[in-house]
Amino acid sequence: MSDSGLNKVKVLEVLSDVYDPEIPIDIVNLGLVYDVEVVGTIVNLKMTMTSPGCPSAREIVLESQTLVSEMEGVSEANVEIVWDPPWTPEKMSDEARVSMGMD
């Protein structure tokens, strides 16, 4: 992948390998990734956690940042945790809701 091939879709594909250890669903399908911004070789992520007291928050952020920064064409990966809007189960993908028995 060249710099010109770096885009939001590819970043989301990489982030789909990051799982919340307490829930067997990746962070993309959980709806934790709110925004991916690619500016040249810099990737800025805005994401949230299922709750402010999420015990796995540090682990999830570190893994997300590491995987994105290891992508070809990425010189810097920044993760910003945001709480607005708050995460709710409605942010989960249909696939994730089905796997959790919510549909």
Secondary structure, DSSP 8 states (H G I E B T S, - for coil): --GGG--HHHHHHHHTT-B-TTSSSBHHHHT-EEEEEEETTEEEEEE--SSTT-TTHHHHHHHHHHHHHTSTT-SEEEEEE--SS---GGGS-HHHHHHTT--
